[in-house]
């Protein structure tokens, strides 16, 4: 903890005794660390100290409560990024701008000059989501969402629907996705009617339906989710959103969601545990999506996860390889999956009966399919073509 505190902004320097105390705090913090931590943390902390000692004080405007709060939030954000990195998470939640622009200091300037360009499309989406979420929360408080839930209809059994479909057909239960566009493929269907597509999916034998709600990158919306729920579609609904805060879960619940997607590539283990508890409290099923072996092992070690999706699309490069499913479902992991009763969902790159057979042989009991179905003139017939038979009966 002392090592962490060494990164925090010192109090305003007004006289030499304070300077002495700050020097002492630096020395004590550094002693408690190992050599590498000591050299890195003390170098950073010393930069701040030297800058402030030279100026003797920071302007009173920069010490306003608003700036102090923003500085502290910046520090917390950097700590979160450190935790994420130790778990193999490379996606940054927001641009590394650090404290507010009015605050001066070598450490802050260094962060702001590291570059605020997203490293890949997923990071770009997450950065935009952070801004979007701030705007949503200004328009509607969490308290109002909780009040709205008093009138919400009960959630439907998402996992139960998948198990029933799998037992009835002997094939993976289908989560059919209502998706107008994607960053990699552009617009998938010009004559896009989310309700009619959802009805066609249900008619074709889908066990559940996934609804994209991201507006900027997938041309989806929460209004689509709500419209499908209110249209009388009986299939349980998955809210396909880039969830980073509990507010989004409450909002999705008010719009008719029965299940929520959590993406391991952007959430730490603690995030997944916390958000899963919120979902459980609201009666929502959690589908945790993984993309590689490290994410898979992380999620398998989290108690209470009942549904894991293996996305065959690399969310950084957007390349698809369905052999990713087989790689992640080796003998050791399959033993854990069976012991815990987890349902594995195959996602992305599934276009033919051979693709379905491949991932089913690997160990999946459900599949999530969007592009190959939504592009069909008749999505219900598209389901039959995908599975090589009519699964509606």
C-alpha positions in Angstrom: 0.0 0.0 0.0 2.8 2.4 0.8 4.1 1.7 -2.7 0.8 2.7 -4.1 0.6 5.8 -2.0 3.9 6.9 -3.4 2.1 7.6 -6.7 -0.5 9.9 -5.1 -0.2 13.7 -5.5 1.5 15.3 -2.5 -0.1 18.1 -0.6 0.6 21.7 -1.5 4.1 22.8 -0.5 4.0 25.9 1.6 7.1 25.7 3.8 10.3 23.8 4.3 9.0 21.5 7.2 6.4 20.2 4.8 9.1 19.6 2.2 11.0 17.6 4.8 8.0 15.5 5.7 7.5 14.8 2.0 11.1 13.7 1.6 10.6 11.4 4.6 7.4 9.9 3.1 9.2 9.1 -0.1 12.0 7.4 1.7 9.7 5.3 3.8 7.6 4.3 0.8 10.6 3.3 -1.2 12.1 1.1 1.6 8.9 -1.0 1.7 9.3 -2.1 -2.0 11.5 -4.5 -3.8 14.3 -3.1 -6.0 12.3 -2.8 -9.2 9.2 -1.3 -7.6 11.4 1.0 -5.6 13.3 2.4 -8.6 10.1 2.9 -10.7 7.8 4.3 -8.1 10.5 6.5 -6.5 11.5 7.9 -9.9 8.0 8.9 -10.7 7.3 10.3 -7.2 10.6 12.2 -7.2 9.6 13.8 -10.5 6.5 15.2 -8.9 8.3 16.3 -5.8 11.1 18.1 -7.6 8.7 19.9 -9.8 6.6 21.1 -6.9 9.7 22.0 -4.8 10.9 24.2 -7.5 7.6 26.1 -7.8 6.9 25.9 -4.0 3.2 25.7 -4.6 0.5 24.8 -7.1 -2.1 27.4 -8.0 -5.2 27.5 -5.8 -7.3 26.9 -8.9 -5.7 23.6 -9.4 -6.4 22.6 -5.8 -10.2 23.0 -6.2 -12.3 20.1 -5.0 -13.2 19.2 -8.6 -9.6 19.0 -9.7 -8.6 17.0 -6.6 -11.4 14.5 -7.2 -10.4 14.2 -10.9 -6.8 13.6 -9.9 -7.8 10.9 -7.5 -10.0 9.3 -10.1 -7.0 9.3 -12.5 -4.9 7.6 -9.9 -7.6 4.9 -9.3 -7.9 4.4 -13.0 -4.1 3.8 -13.2 -4.3 1.2 -10.4 -7.2 -0.5 -12.2 -5.1 -0.7 -15.4 -2.3 -2.3 -13.4 -4.6 -5.0 -12.0 -6.0 -5.6 -15.4 -2.5 -6.0 -16.9 -1.6 -8.7 -14.3 -4.6 -10.7 -15.6 -3.6 -10.4 -19.2 -6.1 -7.7 -20.1 -4.7 -5.3 -22.7 -7.8 -3.3 -23.4 -7.7 0.1 -21.6 -11.0 1.4 -20.2 -10.4 5.0 -21.3 -7.7 7.1 -22.9 -4.6 7.5 -20.6 -5.1 11.3 -20.2 -4.5 11.1 -16.4 -5.6 14.1 -14.2 -7.4 17.2 -15.5 -5.6 19.3 -18.1 -5.1 22.2 -15.7 -3.0 20.2 -13.3 0.7 20.5 -14.1 3.5 18.1 -13.3 6.0 15.9 -15.2 4.1 12.6 -14.4 0.8 13.9 -15.7 2.4 15.4 -18.8 4.1 12.1 -19.6 0.8 10.2 -19.4 -1.0 12.7 -21.7 1.8 12.5 -24.3 1.7 8.7 -24.5 -0.9 8.9 -27.1 -4.7 8.7 -27.0 -5.2 6.6 -30.1 -7.1 3.2 -29.5 -4.8 0.2 -30.1 -7.7 -1.7 -31.8 -11.4 -1.7 -32.5 -12.4 -3.2 -29.2 -10.5 -0.5 -27.2 -12.1 2.2 -29.4 -15.5 0.8 -28.6 -14.8 0.7 -24.9 -13.5 4.3 -24.9 -16.6 5.4 -26.6 -18.8 3.4 -24.2 -17.2 5.2 -21.3 -18.3 8.6 -22.7 -21.7 7.3 -23.8 -22.3 5.8 -20.3 -21.6 9.1 -18.6 -24.2 10.8 -20.8 -26.8 8.1 -20.0 -26.2 8.4 -16.3 -26.8 12.1 -16.5 -30.2 11.5 -18.1 -31.3 8.7 -15.8 -30.2 7.9 -12.3 -29.6 4.4 -10.9 -32.3 5.1 -8.4 -34.9 5.7 -11.1 -33.9 2.4 -12.8 -34.3 0.5 -9.5 -37.8 2.1 -9.1 -38.7 1.0 -12.7 -37.8 -2.6 -11.9 -40.7 -2.8 -9.5 -43.0 -3.0 -12.6 -40.7 -5.2 -14.7 -41.9 -8.6 -15.8 -40.1 -11.7 -14.4 -37.1 -12.9 -16.3 -37.2 -16.0 -18.4 -35.0 -19.1 -17.9 -32.2 -18.5 -20.5 -30.1 -21.6 -19.5 -33.2 -23.8 -19.2 -34.2 -22.9 -22.8 -30.8 -23.9 -24.1 -30.8 -27.2 -22.2 -34.3 -28.0 -23.4 -33.4 -27.3 -27.1 -30.2 -29.4 -26.8 -32.1 -32.3 -25.3 -34.9 -32.1 -27.8 -32.8 -31.9 -31.0 -29.5 -33.5 -30.1 -27.9 -30.4 -31.5 -26.5 -27.3 -29.8 -29.2 -24.9 -28.6 -29.3 -21.8 -30.8 -28.9 -18.3 -29.6 -29.9 -16.4 -32.8 -28.6 -12.8 -33.0 -30.5 -9.7 -34.1 -27.7 -7.6 -35.6 -27.9 -4.9 -38.3 -24.2 -4.2 -38.7 -20.7 -4.9 -37.4 -17.4 -3.0 -37.5 -15.8 -5.7 -39.6 -18.6 -6.4 -42.1 -20.6 -3.1 -42.2 -24.3 -3.3 -42.7 -25.5 -6.9 -42.9 -29.2 -6.2 -43.7 -30.7 -3.1 -45.2 -34.3 -4.0 -44.6 -33.8 -4.4 -40.9 -36.9 -5.0 -38.8 -35.7 -6.3 -35.4 -39.1 -7.6 -34.3 -39.8 -9.5 -37.6 -36.3 -11.0 -37.5 -36.8 -12.1 -33.9 -40.1 -13.7 -34.8 -38.5 -15.5 -37.7 -35.8 -16.9 -35.4 -38.4 -18.1 -32.9 -40.3 -19.8 -35.7 -37.2 -21.4 -37.0 -36.4 -23.1 -33.7 -34.1 -20.7 -31.9 -33.9 -21.4 -28.1 -32.9 -17.8 -27.2 -32.3 -14.5 -29.0 -29.4 -12.1 -28.7 -30.0 -8.4 -29.4 -27.1 -6.0 -30.2 -27.7 -2.8 -28.3 -24.6 -0.8 -29.2 -25.6 2.1 -31.5 -22.4 3.5 -32.9 -20.6 0.4 -34.1 -23.4 -2.1 -34.5 -26.4 0.1 -35.3 -28.3 -1.5 -32.5 -30.3 -0.1 -29.6 -32.0 -0.8 -26.4 -35.2 0.2 -28.1 -34.8 -2.9 -30.3 -34.5 -5.1 -27.2 -37.6 -3.5 -25.6 -39.6 -3.8 -28.9 -38.8 -7.5 -29.2 -39.8 -8.2 -25.6 -43.0 -6.2 -26.0 -43.9 -7.9 -29.3 -44.6 -11.2 -27.5 -41.5 -13.1 -28.6 -41.3 -15.9 -26.0 -37.6 -16.7 -26.4 -35.4 -15.5 -23.6 -33.4 -12.4 -24.6 -29.7 -11.8 -24.2 -28.6 -8.1 -24.1 -25.5 -8.0 -26.3 -23.7 -4.9 -24.9 -20.2 -3.9 -23.8 -20.9 -3.9 -20.1 -18.5 -2.1 -17.8 -20.7 -0.8 -15.0 -23.7 -2.0 -13.0 -25.8 0.8 -14.3 -26.0 -0.8 -17.7 -27.2 -4.1 -16.2 -30.1 -2.3 -14.4 -30.9 -0.4 -17.6 -30.9 -3.6 -19.7 -33.2 -5.3 -17.1 -35.8 -2.4 -17.5 -35.7 -3.0 -21.3 -36.6 -6.6 -21.1 -33.3 -8.5 -20.9 -33.2 -12.0 -19.5 -29.4 -12.4 -19.8 -26.3 -10.2 -19.9 -23.0 -10.6 -21.8 -19.8 -10.0 -19.8 -16.6 -9.9 -21.8 -13.5 -11.2 -20.0 -11.2 -9.3 -22.4 -12.3 -6.0 -20.8 -13.3 -7.0 -17.2 -11.1 -8.1 -14.4 -12.0 -11.1 -12.3 -13.3 -8.8 -9.5 -15.4 -7.0 -12.1 -16.9 -10.3 -13.3 -17.7 -11.4 -9.8 -19.3 -8.1 -8.8 -21.3 -7.7 -12.0 -22.4 -11.4 -11.9 -23.8 -10.8 -8.3 -25.8 -7.8 -9.6 -27.2 -10.0 -12.4 -28.1 -12.8 -9.9 -29.8 -10.3 -7.7 -31.9 -9.1 -10.6 -32.7 -12.6 -11.9 -30.5 -12.3 -15.0 -28.4 -15.1 -16.5 -24.7 -14.2 -17.2 -22.9 -15.3 -20.3 -19.2 -14.7 -19.9 -17.3 -14.5 -23.2 -13.7 -15.6 -23.6 -11.3 -15.5 -26.6 -8.1 -17.2 -25.5 -6.8 -19.8 -23.1 -5.8 -17.3 -20.4 -9.3 -15.8 -20.3 -10.8 -19.3 -20.2 -8.7 -20.3 -17.3 -9.5 -17.1 -15.4 -13.3 -17.6 -15.9 -13.2 -21.3 -15.0 -11.6 -20.3 -11.6 -14.5 -18.0 -10.8 -17.2 -19.7 -8.8 -20.8 -19.5 -9.9 -20.3 -19.1 -13.7 -22.7 -21.4 -15.5 -22.5 -20.2 -19.1 -19.2 -19.5 -21.0 -19.1 -18.4 -24.6 -16.0 -19.0 -26.7 -15.7 -16.3 -29.3 -13.7 -17.6 -32.3 -13.2 -14.0 -33.4 -10.1 -12.2 -32.1 -11.6 -9.0 -30.9 -8.4 -7.1 -31.5 -7.8 -8.1 -35.1 -11.4 -9.4 -35.8 -9.9 -12.5 -37.6 -12.1 -15.6 -37.2 -10.8 -19.2 -36.5 -13.3 -21.8 -35.3 -10.5 -24.1 -34.2 -10.2 -21.7 -31.3 -13.1 -23.5 -29.7 -11.3 -26.9 -29.8 -8.1 -25.4 -28.5 -9.8 -23.9 -25.5 -11.8 -27.1 -24.7 -8.9 -29.5 -24.1 -9.3 -32.5 -21.8 -8.3 -30.7 -18.6 -10.7 -27.8 -19.1 -13.5 -30.1 -20.2 -13.2 -32.1 -17.0 -13.6 -28.8 -15.0 -16.6 -27.8 -17.2 -18.3 -31.2 -16.6 -17.7 -31.1 -12.9 -19.2 -27.6 -12.6 -22.1 -28.2 -15.0 -21.1 -25.3 -17.2 -22.7 -24.9 -20.7 -20.2 -23.8 -23.3 -21.5 -21.6 -26.2 -19.6 -21.5 -29.5 -19.6 -18.1 -31.1 -18.5 -16.6 -34.5 -17.5 -18.2 -37.8 -20.4 -20.7 -37.9 -22.0 -20.9 -41.3 -22.6 -24.5 -42.2 -23.8 -27.8 -40.7 -20.1 -28.9 -40.7 -19.2 -25.9 -38.6 -21.9 -26.8 -36.1 -20.7 -30.4 -36.0 -17.1 -29.3 -35.5 -17.8 -27.2 -32.4 -20.3 -29.7 -31.0 -17.7 -32.4 -31.2 -15.3 -30.1 -29.4 -17.8 -29.9 -26.5 -20.2 -27.0 -26.9 -23.9 -27.4 -26.1 -25.1 -24.1 -27.6 -24.1 -21.8 -30.4 -24.5 -18.0 -30.9 -25.0 -17.1 -34.5 -25.8 -13.8 -36.1 -24.3 -12.9 -39.5 -25.1 -16.2 -41.3 -28.7 -15.9 -40.3 -29.6 -12.2 -40.4 -28.4 -11.9 -44.0 -30.8 -14.6 -45.2 -34.1 -13.4 -46.9 -35.9 -15.9 -44.6 -34.0 -16.2 -41.3 -36.2 -19.2 -40.3 -35.0 -21.1 -43.4 -31.5 -19.9 -42.7 -31.6 -21.8 -39.3 -32.6 -25.0 -41.1 -29.8 -24.5 -43.6 -27.3 -23.9 -40.8 -28.1 -27.1 -38.9 -28.8 -29.2 -42.0 -32.4 -29.9 -40.7 -35.5 -28.3 -39.4 -35.0 -27.8 -35.6 -38.3 -26.0 -35.0 -40.2 -29.3 -34.2 
